[in-house]
Amino acid sequence: MSAPALLSLAVVVGAAASAQPPADAGSALPLSLSEAQARARASAPSVEGARALERAAQAEMDVARAARRPQLDLSAAYTRQSHVPELVLALPGAPPRTIFPDLPDNYRGRLGGAFSVYNGGRSAALFSAARAQAAAAGQDVAAAEADLVLETTAAYWALVTARESERVVAESLAAYEAHLADARHRHEAGLVARNEVLAVQVERDRAELTRLRAANAAEVAEADLVRLVGAPPGTRLQPTERLADAAPAPPATAGGATEALVGEALGRRPERVALAQRVAAADARAKAERAAARPQVTVSGGFDYANPNRRILPPSAEWQDSWDVTLGLSWSLFDGGRTGAAARSALARADALRRQAEDLDRRIRLQVTARQLELDAARRAVDVAARNVEAARENGRVAAERHQAGVIPSSERLDAEVLLLRAALDHTEAMAQLRTAQAALDRAVGR
């Protein structure tokens, strides 16, 4: 194989690290990263489960709101009683008068209502607790979506990386095949020993094993992405974005930049906002428990329409109406310590949630710092890997020329080809790590 041909092939190998293979482009579903994330949000069971819990929390808030409104009840009844002797009162000089007649059929309808005038603020506190829980459930949905976006992003770039790695190795196999053919010709001409042919064959087979592993990794990554985006099993996906496109922002290693990111994360992370809402809900429940020790004032009343109306004497077999209004006051003077114990339990739960919030703040600071450092390291790794590819490409060109001139043995040319393949794969892996590190930092910050 001539040196110019090998040089051209090496350029193709190096460029493959940033080129997207067209795997089954005709039948595959084109998919950008944003499209994958949108499809995942729309179909993920985990997000739908979080949304269902949010709806349940909103319904609980409606229940608490309804408890603060008047309650109306409508009832009706029919009762059949056994016959009883009538009570007849006979006074001198007056006709007999039935005081308690025999009325076996009894009909009654009542429209009643009640309203809590004052309950120590219990209803308002329970509503505040339910509202805070609903807000926390909404933040849980945001956190589930953020986790899903990160998982989808990682799966997307894993598929791109595996296919590009497969492409890099496949291109390098052509170089090994050309070298192997050249070595066989030289062996047949008696210019080299058979061990040089076998050495090239071994490296060619190693590259083939690497290609098979990359192809398998691509199949697994594609199946994972199919699961996340909710596509039918067996769907072929064609990522439309490349690792080299829209590279993340330059690294920010200054402490001030990290502190700014930490501050942003503390204000934006949905988990932290949800925990703060749950702390507020726990405080409101403690307030509601304490309200049980205060006086309770209620107003109730109703309108009765009955046949006979037992509130009107003497009863008669006719429809008659009556009404009533009651102003009630109750005050639990002693309940065995139940109210105090319930309030202490609620306060302890609120304090436990505050401690969790403090621990979460520390974890967020660690996560943001670690993700920022990983992103900076990934950026530097890409630069180093790119320089390695350039050096390996030039080394391969020189080795090929010197081997053709008979200055170096085949083993040195083979070493140069191996180094070029490894450098190209390292560059692909470094670009993938950079993309993943950027997505992880965005998740840690709450973007």
Backbone torsions as a table, in degrees:
resi	resn	phi	psi	omega
1	MET	NA	134.0	-177.0
2	SER	-75.9	158.7	179.8
3	ALA	-64.1	-44.0	178.5
4	PRO	-59.4	-37.4	179.3
5	ALA	-65.9	-42.3	178.4
6	LEU	-64.9	-38.3	178.4
7	LEU	-62.5	-43.5	178.7
8	SER	-61.6	-40.8	179.5
9	LEU	-66.8	-37.4	178.7
10	ALA	-64.6	-37.6	177.6
11	VAL	-63.0	-40.6	178.3
12	VAL	-63.2	-40.7	179.3
13	VAL	-63.0	-44.0	-179.6
14	GLY	-66.2	-39.8	-179.8
15	ALA	-69.8	-22.8	-177.8
16	ALA	-65.3	-22.0	-180.0
17	ALA	-65.7	-20.4	180.0
18	SER	-120.3	17.4	-179.9
19	ALA	-113.7	139.8	-179.0
20	GLN	-90.5	124.1	179.4
21	PRO	-68.5	148.4	-176.5
22	PRO	-86.3	24.4	-169.8
23	ALA	-38.8	110.9	177.9
24	ASP	52.4	45.5	-174.4
25	ALA	-60.2	-29.5	-177.1
26	GLY	-70.0	-36.3	-176.3
27	SER	-107.9	-9.9	-177.0
28	ALA	-79.7	154.9	178.5
29	LEU	-85.8	114.3	177.0
30	PRO	-65.2	137.7	-173.5
31	LEU	-148.7	118.9	172.6
32	SER	-87.5	168.4	-179.3
33	LEU	-64.2	-42.8	-179.9
34	SER	-65.3	-37.5	177.2
35	GLU	-65.9	-40.5	177.8
36	ALA	-62.1	-42.4	179.8
37	GLN	-65.7	-41.5	179.9
38	ALA	-65.1	-43.5	179.1
39	ARG	-64.8	-37.1	178.7
40	ALA	-65.3	-43.4	179.1
41	ARG	-61.2	-36.4	-175.0
42	ALA	-77.2	-18.5	-172.2
43	SER	-126.2	-2.8	-173.8
44	ALA	-72.9	125.7	176.9
45	PRO	-61.7	-33.3	-179.1
46	SER	-63.9	-41.7	178.8
47	VAL	-70.0	-41.4	178.6
48	GLU	-62.9	-36.7	176.0
49	GLY	-63.7	-42.4	177.5
50	ALA	-64.1	-37.9	177.6
51	ARG	-66.7	-36.1	176.8
52	ALA	-63.8	-41.7	177.2
53	LEU	-65.3	-33.6	176.0
54	GLU	-65.1	-42.1	177.4
55	ARG	-63.1	-37.9	177.2
56	ALA	-63.7	-42.0	178.7
57	ALA	-65.0	-37.5	177.3
58	GLN	-66.8	-35.7	176.4
59	ALA	-65.9	-38.8	175.9
60	GLU	-62.5	-36.1	176.5
61	MET	-64.8	-39.6	176.7
62	ASP	-63.8	-36.6	176.9
63	VAL	-63.0	-45.9	179.7
64	ALA	-64.8	-36.6	177.6
65	ARG	-66.2	-40.2	-179.2
66	ALA	-64.6	-29.3	-179.9
67	ALA	-66.9	-17.1	-179.8
68	ARG	-89.7	-2.3	-177.5
69	ARG	-104.3	161.0	176.5
70	PRO	-62.0	149.9	179.7
71	GLN	-112.2	129.2	179.0
72	LEU	-117.2	140.1	179.6
73	ASP	-132.9	139.4	175.5
74	LEU	-121.8	126.8	-178.3
75	SER	-136.6	154.6	177.5
76	ALA	-146.5	149.0	-177.1
77	ALA	-153.5	152.2	172.6
78	TYR	-130.6	132.2	-179.4
79	THR	-129.5	131.3	175.3
80	ARG	-106.4	121.0	-177.9
81	GLN	-111.0	158.4	177.3
82	SER	-73.7	158.0	178.1
83	HIS	-69.1	141.2	179.2
84	VAL	-132.2	155.6	176.9
85	PRO	-64.5	138.9	178.2
86	GLU	-77.3	145.5	176.1
87	LEU	-96.3	114.4	-176.8
88	VAL	-115.7	128.8	-179.6
89	LEU	-104.4	124.8	-180.0
90	ALA	-118.2	117.2	179.0
91	LEU	-110.6	147.8	178.7
92	PRO	-59.9	133.9	177.7
93	GLY	79.6	6.0	-179.8
94	ALA	-135.7	150.8	179.4
95	PRO	-69.6	156.4	176.7
96	PRO	-59.8	144.8	-178.7
97	ARG	-131.1	129.2	-179.4
98	THR	-79.6	116.5	-179.7
99	ILE	-89.6	-39.6	179.6
100	PHE	-131.7	96.0	-177.3
101	PRO	-78.4	165.8	175.0
102	ASP	-85.1	106.0	-178.5
103	LEU	-123.5	85.9	-176.9
104	PRO	-70.9	-26.4	-179.1
105	ASP	-98.5	123.2	-177.4
106	ASN	-126.9	126.4	178.3
107	TYR	-120.5	140.7	-178.5
108	ARG	-150.0	134.9	172.6
109	GLY	-130.3	140.0	-177.2
110	ARG	-141.7	134.4	170.7
111	LEU	-112.8	112.3	-175.6
112	GLY	-123.9	157.9	179.3
113	GLY	-148.9	158.5	178.6
114	ALA	-147.5	148.7	179.1
115	PHE	-146.8	131.3	179.0
116	SER	-83.3	109.2	-179.7
117	VAL	-73.4	-41.8	-178.2
118	TYR	-152.4	126.5	176.6
119	ASN	-133.3	29.0	177.8
120	GLY	75.0	13.9	-178.5
121	GLY	86.4	11.1	-177.2
122	ARG	-65.1	-45.3	-177.9
123	SER	-63.4	-43.6	179.4
124	ALA	-63.7	-39.0	-179.9
125	ALA	-67.3	-41.1	178.5
126	LEU	-65.7	-36.1	177.0
127	PHE	-67.3	-41.0	177.7
128	SER	-62.1	-40.4	178.8
129	ALA	-64.3	-43.3	179.9
130	ALA	-66.3	-38.6	179.2
131	ARG	-65.8	-40.3	177.5
132	ALA	-65.7	-38.0	178.0
133	GLN	-66.1	-37.7	177.2
134	ALA	-65.0	-41.0	177.3
135	ALA	-64.0	-39.9	177.9
136	ALA	-64.1	-39.1	177.7
137	ALA	-63.9	-36.2	175.9
138	GLY	-63.7	-38.1	176.7
139	GLN	-69.6	-30.4	174.9
140	ASP	-63.0	-36.8	176.1
141	VAL	-63.0	-44.5	179.3
142	ALA	-62.2	-39.5	178.9
143	ALA	-66.7	-40.2	178.0
144	ALA	-63.6	-40.0	178.0
145	GLU	-66.2	-39.4	179.4
146	ALA	-64.3	-42.3	176.8
147	ASP	-62.7	-40.3	-179.7
148	LEU	-65.8	-40.6	178.7
149	VAL	-61.8	-43.6	179.0
150	LEU	-63.8	-43.5	179.6
151	GLU	-64.0	-41.5	179.4
152	THR	-66.7	-41.3	178.5
153	THR	-61.7	-45.0	179.2
154	ALA	-62.5	-41.4	179.4
155	ALA	-66.8	-38.6	-179.9
156	TYR	-61.8	-50.3	-178.5
157	TRP	-71.4	-27.0	174.8
158	ALA	-63.7	-40.7	177.8
159	LEU	-66.3	-44.8	178.8
160	VAL	-60.7	-44.6	-178.1
161	THR	-63.3	-45.3	-178.6
162	ALA	-63.2	-41.5	-179.8
163	ARG	-69.9	-38.2	178.8
164	GLU	-69.7	-35.5	175.9
165	SER	-64.1	-41.8	177.2
166	GLU	-61.8	-39.4	179.6
167	ARG	-66.0	-42.8	179.3
168	VAL	-59.7	-47.7	-178.3
169	VAL	-66.8	-39.3	179.3
170	ALA	-61.7	-40.3	177.7
171	GLU	-67.1	-38.7	-179.7
172	SER	-68.5	-28.0	177.9
173	LEU	-59.9	-33.2	177.7
174	ALA	-62.9	-38.4	177.4
175	ALA	-65.5	-41.6	178.2
176	TYR	-64.5	-40.5	179.9
177	GLU	-62.4	-42.9	179.1
178	ALA	-64.4	-41.7	178.2
179	HIS	-64.7	-40.9	179.8
180	LEU	-63.8	-41.9	178.1
181	ALA	-63.5	-41.0	178.5
182	ASP	-63.4	-42.2	-180.0
183	ALA	-64.7	-37.9	179.0
184	ARG	-66.3	-41.5	178.3
185	HIS	-62.1	-43.1	178.8
186	ARG	-64.8	-37.1	178.4
187	HIS	-66.6	-43.3	179.1
188	GLU	-63.6	-30.8	178.2
189	ALA	-82.1	-3.6	179.9
190	GLY	78.3	19.7	-178.3
191	LEU	-89.3	-27.1	-179.1
192	VAL	-134.0	160.0	178.2
193	ALA	-80.1	163.8	-177.6
194	ARG	-65.7	-27.4	-177.2
195	ASN	-63.2	-27.9	176.9
196	GLU	-68.1	-37.6	176.4
197	VAL	-64.1	-44.0	-179.6
198	LEU	-66.0	-35.3	179.1
199	ALA	-63.6	-43.1	177.9
200	VAL	-66.0	-38.9	179.1
201	GLN	-61.4	-42.0	179.4
202	VAL	-61.2	-47.0	-179.4
203	GLU	-66.7	-35.0	176.8
204	ARG	-64.5	-42.6	179.0
205	ASP	-67.1	-36.0	176.0
206	ARG	-62.0	-41.6	178.4
207	ALA	-63.8	-37.1	178.1
208	GLU	-64.9	-41.1	175.8
209	LEU	-61.4	-41.7	177.7
210	THR	-62.2	-40.2	178.1
211	ARG	-64.5	-40.2	178.6
212	LEU	-64.1	-40.8	178.0
213	ARG	-64.7	-41.3	178.9
214	ALA	-65.0	-39.2	178.2
215	ALA	-64.4	-40.6	177.6
216	ASN	-66.0	-41.7	177.2
217	ALA	-61.6	-36.3	178.1
218	ALA	-66.2	-39.8	178.3
219	GLU	-63.9	-43.6	179.1
220	VAL	-64.4	-44.4	179.9
221	ALA	-63.2	-38.9	179.0
222	GLU	-66.1	-41.3	178.1
223	ALA	-62.9	-38.5	178.3
224	ASP	-65.0	-43.1	179.8
225	LEU	-68.5	-36.7	175.2
226	VAL	-59.4	-42.6	177.9
227	ARG	-61.3	-44.5	-175.1
228	LEU	-68.6	-39.6	-177.2
229	VAL	-85.1	-2.6	177.4
230	GLY	73.8	24.3	178.2
231	ALA	-79.6	156.4	177.8
232	PRO	-60.2	144.6	178.1
233	PRO	-56.2	139.5	-179.5
234	GLY	89.9	-3.3	178.6
235	THR	-65.8	135.2	176.2
236	ARG	-91.7	130.9	-178.1
237	LEU	-111.7	143.0	178.4
238	GLN	-125.8	94.3	177.0
239	PRO	-58.9	135.2	-177.4
240	THR	-98.8	-5.2	-179.8
241	GLU	-104.2	150.9	-179.3
242	ARG	-111.0	157.7	180.0
243	LEU	-61.7	-32.8	-174.9
244	ALA	-83.0	-9.4	-177.9
245	ASP	-81.0	140.7	173.7
246	ALA	48.6	60.6	180.0
247	ALA	-61.4	147.8	-179.8
248	PRO	-60.1	165.9	-177.9
249	ALA	-62.9	157.3	179.5
250	PRO	-58.4	155.0	-178.1
251	PRO	-65.9	149.5	176.9
252	ALA	-125.5	93.6	-174.2
253	THR	-90.7	-8.3	-178.6
254	ALA	-67.5	144.9	-179.3
255	GLY	-61.7	-35.2	178.9
256	GLY	-61.7	-38.4	178.9
257	ALA	-65.2	-41.2	178.4
258	THR	-65.1	-41.8	178.5
259	GLU	-62.2	-37.6	177.6
260	ALA	-63.6	-40.5	177.5
261	LEU	-66.1	-39.3	177.7
262	VAL	-62.0	-45.4	178.1
263	GLY	-60.6	-40.3	177.2
264	GLU	-63.6	-41.7	-179.7
265	ALA	-64.9	-40.5	-179.3
266	LEU	-64.7	-25.6	178.9
267	GLY	-93.0	-15.5	-171.8
268	ARG	-117.8	-23.0	-175.3
269	ARG	-60.4	122.2	-177.5
270	PRO	-63.0	-31.3	178.4
271	GLU	-62.5	-39.6	-179.8
272	ARG	-69.7	-42.7	178.1
273	VAL	-62.9	-41.6	178.8
274	ALA	-62.4	-41.7	-179.9
275	LEU	-66.5	-37.9	176.8
276	ALA	-63.4	-38.5	177.3
277	GLN	-66.3	-36.6	179.0
278	ARG	-70.6	-32.2	173.5
279	VAL	-62.7	-45.0	178.0
280	ALA	-61.9	-38.6	178.6
281	ALA	-65.1	-41.0	179.2
282	ALA	-65.3	-40.3	176.6
283	ASP	-62.1	-40.8	179.9
284	ALA	-66.2	-37.1	177.7
285	ARG	-66.4	-38.4	176.5
286	ALA	-61.8	-40.8	176.9
287	LYS	-63.0	-39.7	178.6
288	ALA	-65.2	-38.3	178.1
289	GLU	-65.7	-40.4	178.7
290	ARG	-66.7	-29.1	-179.4
291	ALA	-65.5	-21.7	179.8
292	ALA	-64.9	-19.6	179.8
293	ALA	-84.3	-4.9	-178.6
294	ARG	-96.1	164.2	179.2
295	PRO	-62.0	149.4	179.3
296	GLN	-119.6	123.5	-178.5
297	VAL	-117.5	128.1	-180.0
298	THR	-133.1	152.8	173.3
299	VAL	-120.3	130.3	179.0
300	SER	-137.7	158.9	179.3
301	GLY	-171.2	175.1	-179.5
302	GLY	-169.2	165.4	177.4
303	PHE	-124.6	124.1	-178.2
304	ASP	-110.5	140.6	174.5
305	TYR	-135.5	109.5	-168.7
306	ALA	-138.1	158.7	176.4
307	ASN	-141.3	101.0	-2.9
308	PRO	-81.1	159.1	175.6
309	ASN	-91.4	106.1	-173.0
310	ARG	-68.3	-10.2	179.2
311	ARG	-86.0	-6.5	179.4
312	ILE	-113.3	123.6	-178.2
313	LEU	-109.6	144.8	-8.9
314	PRO	-74.4	150.2	178.7
315	PRO	-61.6	148.1	178.0
316	SER	-143.8	154.8	-177.3
317	ALA	-81.3	68.0	177.3
318	GLU	-151.9	156.4	-179.3
319	TRP	-76.8	125.3	178.9
320	GLN	-138.5	149.5	-178.1
321	ASP	-111.5	160.6	176.3
322	SER	-159.5	163.9	179.8
323	TRP	-144.6	166.8	179.6
324	ASP	-153.4	150.1	175.1
325	VAL	-135.2	134.8	-177.2
326	THR	-130.5	131.4	170.5
327	LEU	-107.7	113.6	-174.5
328	GLY	-112.2	144.7	176.9
329	LEU	-130.1	128.2	176.4
330	SER	-134.3	146.5	-178.8
331	TRP	-148.9	116.8	179.5
332	SER	-80.2	105.8	-178.6
333	LEU	-80.4	-30.3	179.2
334	PHE	-153.5	123.8	178.8
335	ASP	-126.2	23.5	178.1
336	GLY	75.9	11.3	180.0
337	GLY	91.9	7.8	-177.9
338	ARG	-63.0	-46.3	-177.0
339	THR	-62.3	-45.8	179.5
340	GLY	-63.0	-40.4	179.9
341	ALA	-66.5	-40.5	179.1
342	ALA	-65.2	-39.3	178.2
343	ALA	-65.8	-42.2	178.5
344	ARG	-64.1	-38.3	177.7
345	SER	-63.2	-43.8	179.5
346	ALA	-64.8	-40.4	178.3
347	LEU	-64.3	-39.0	179.4
348	ALA	-65.5	-38.8	177.6
349	ARG	-64.9	-39.7	177.3
350	ALA	-64.0	-39.7	178.9
351	ASP	-66.3	-38.1	177.7
352	ALA	-62.7	-39.7	178.5
353	LEU	-66.6	-34.6	176.9
354	ARG	-65.1	-39.5	177.7
355	ARG	-65.1	-38.0	176.3
356	GLN	-63.4	-37.7	178.8
357	ALA	-65.2	-40.3	177.3
358	GLU	-62.8	-43.0	179.2
359	ASP	-65.4	-38.6	178.9
360	LEU	-64.5	-38.7	178.0
361	ASP	-59.6	-42.1	179.2
362	ARG	-67.1	-40.3	178.9
363	ARG	-65.6	-38.8	178.3
364	ILE	-63.0	-42.6	178.2
365	ARG	-59.9	-43.6	179.3
366	LEU	-65.1	-44.4	-178.4
367	GLN	-61.8	-45.7	-179.1
368	VAL	-64.4	-43.6	179.9
369	THR	-62.3	-44.7	-179.2
370	ALA	-65.5	-44.0	-179.5
371	ARG	-65.7	-35.4	178.1
372	GLN	-66.1	-42.8	178.4
373	LEU	-65.0	-39.7	178.0
374	GLU	-63.6	-39.3	178.5
375	LEU	-65.8	-42.5	178.2
376	ASP	-62.2	-43.4	179.3
377	ALA	-64.5	-39.3	179.5
378	ALA	-65.2	-39.2	177.5
379	ARG	-61.4	-44.9	179.4
380	ARG	-66.6	-36.3	178.9
381	ALA	-63.6	-36.9	177.7
382	VAL	-63.8	-43.5	179.3
383	ASP	-61.9	-44.3	179.4
384	VAL	-64.4	-44.1	-178.9
385	ALA	-63.5	-37.7	178.3
386	ALA	-64.1	-42.0	177.4
387	ARG	-64.7	-36.8	178.6
388	ASN	-64.1	-38.3	178.3
389	VAL	-63.6	-44.7	178.9
390	GLU	-61.4	-44.4	180.0
391	ALA	-65.0	-42.8	-179.5
392	ALA	-66.6	-35.4	178.5
393	ARG	-65.0	-44.6	178.9
394	GLU	-67.2	-38.9	178.2
395	ASN	-62.8	-39.6	178.0
396	GLY	-65.0	-39.2	179.1
397	ARG	-63.5	-45.1	-179.0
398	VAL	-66.0	-41.8	-179.3
399	ALA	-62.5	-40.6	179.9
400	ALA	-63.8	-42.8	179.8
401	GLU	-65.4	-43.0	-178.8
402	ARG	-68.3	-34.7	177.7
403	HIS	-67.9	-41.1	177.5
404	GLN	-63.0	-32.0	178.7
405	ALA	-81.5	-5.7	179.7
406	GLY	78.5	17.0	-178.4
407	VAL	-81.2	-36.4	-178.1
408	ILE	-121.2	156.9	177.7
409	PRO	-75.0	169.6	-179.4
410	SER	-63.2	-30.3	-177.5
411	SER	-62.1	-37.0	179.7
412	GLU	-69.5	-39.2	175.0
413	ARG	-63.5	-39.8	178.7
414	LEU	-63.7	-41.3	177.8
415	ASP	-60.4	-39.7	179.2
416	ALA	-64.8	-38.5	178.0
417	GLU	-66.8	-39.4	178.3
418	VAL	-64.1	-43.2	179.5
419	LEU	-63.3	-37.3	178.7
420	LEU	-65.6	-42.5	178.1
421	LEU	-62.5	-45.7	-179.3
422	ARG	-64.8	-39.6	179.4
423	ALA	-64.1	-41.1	179.1
424	ALA	-65.3	-42.2	177.6
425	LEU	-66.0	-40.5	178.1
426	ASP	-62.1	-38.8	179.1
427	HIS	-66.2	-41.2	176.8
428	THR	-62.1	-44.9	179.7
429	GLU	-65.0	-38.9	179.2
430	ALA	-64.6	-40.7	177.6
431	MET	-64.3	-39.0	177.6
432	ALA	-65.5	-42.5	178.1
433	GLN	-63.3	-34.9	177.8
434	LEU	-64.5	-44.8	178.6
435	ARG	-62.6	-45.3	-179.0
436	THR	-65.6	-39.7	179.4
437	ALA	-64.0	-38.0	177.7
438	GLN	-64.3	-44.1	179.4
439	ALA	-64.4	-39.0	178.5
440	ALA	-65.3	-38.7	177.5
441	LEU	-66.4	-42.3	177.6
442	ASP	-59.0	-40.2	179.0
443	ARG	-67.1	-41.8	-178.7
444	ALA	-64.7	-35.3	-179.3
445	VAL	-79.4	-23.9	-178.9
446	GLY	93.2	24.3	-179.8
447	ARG	-81.6	NA	NA
